[in-house]
Amino acid sequence: MDASLENKKVAGLLLIIGSIISILGIIVSEALYPGYSTSKNYISDLGVGPSANIFNSSLVILGLLIFGSVYSLSKSSKNKIFLALLCLAGVGAVGVGVFTEEAGVLHGIFSLIVFLFGGLAAIASYKLQEPPTSYFSVILGVMVLLALILFTSHNYLNLGKGGMERLIAYPALLWGIVFGGYLTGEGSKE
């Protein structure tokens, strides 16, 4: 297998693993947090309660695996804009895991970074994929950005702040799985 293809497969695998760890980290943290409401509570509330270790470590791991993915992709991709957007999403993920809600404004900044640049990276990844996967990436990225706009304007569409925040986070994480799957499948034999 050529080195470029191997780098893409490694990058894809890292994105899949990071996204799955983050999704499962949220689910397990919700289960461990007494009285937690996916509608009424922010996702980041999980980072300061009884589930803090699981939640925060899952986000730090996600960010580190994103960095590994960016590094692997940088060896074969010339799309520096996409790589920068993805790297910034990784910075945001690590920042949210390290600077919990108790950090105040700093936590808010890192939350915005991971959400905004995660959505933009999903959209920008269309140049690295073929249809129909490229279409899914754009759709998921646009969903992230639209939900972010609604969330920041306090328009929660009767989902509550936690429900609307999940419409930002989950499409971004699903994109990580979709795009990662695309990269790991590139060059596969039928």
Rosetta blueprint (number, residue, H / E / L):
1 M L
2 D L
3 A H
4 S H
5 L H
6 E H
7 N H
8 K H
9 K H
10 V H
11 A H
12 G H
13 L H
14 L H
15 L H
16 I H
17 I H
18 G H
19 S H
20 I H
21 I H
22 S H
23 I H
24 L H
25 G H
26 I H
27 I H
28 V H
29 S H
30 E H
31 A H
32 L H
33 Y L
34 P L
35 G L
36 Y L
37 S L
38 T L
39 S L
40 K L
41 N L
42 Y L
43 I H
44 S H
45 D H
46 L H
47 G H
48 V L
49 G L
50 P L
51 S L
52 A H
53 N H
54 I H
55 F H
56 N H
57 S H
58 S H
59 L H
60 V H
61 I H
62 L H
63 G H
64 L H
65 L H
66 I H
67 F H
68 G H
69 S H
70 V H
71 Y H
72 S H
73 L H
74 S H
75 K L
76 S L
77 S L
78 K L
79 N L
80 K H
81 I H
82 F H
83 L H
84 A H
85 L H
86 L H
87 C H
88 L H
89 A H
90 G H
91 V H
92 G H
93 A H
94 V H
95 G H
96 V H
97 G H
98 V H
99 F L
100 T L
101 E H
102 E H
103 A H
104 G L
105 V H
106 L H
107 H H
108 G H
109 I H
110 F H
111 S H
112 L H
113 I H
114 V H
115 F H
116 L H
117 F H
118 G H
119 G H
120 L H
121 A H
122 A H
123 I H
124 A H
125 S H
126 Y H
127 K H
128 L H
129 Q L
130 E L
131 P L
132 P L
133 T H
134 S H
135 Y H
136 F H
137 S H
138 V H
139 I H
140 L H
141 G H
142 V H
143 M H
144 V H
145 L H
146 L H
147 A H
148 L H
149 I H
150 L H
151 F H
152 T H
153 S L
154 H L
155 N L
156 Y L
157 L L
158 N L
159 L L
160 G H
161 K H
162 G H
163 G H
164 M H
165 E H
166 R H
167 L H
168 I H
169 A H
170 Y H
171 P H
172 A H
173 L H
174 L H
175 W H
176 G H
177 I H
178 V H
179 F H
180 G H
181 G H
182 Y H
183 L H
184 T H
185 G H
186 E L
187 G L
188 S L
189 K L
190 E L
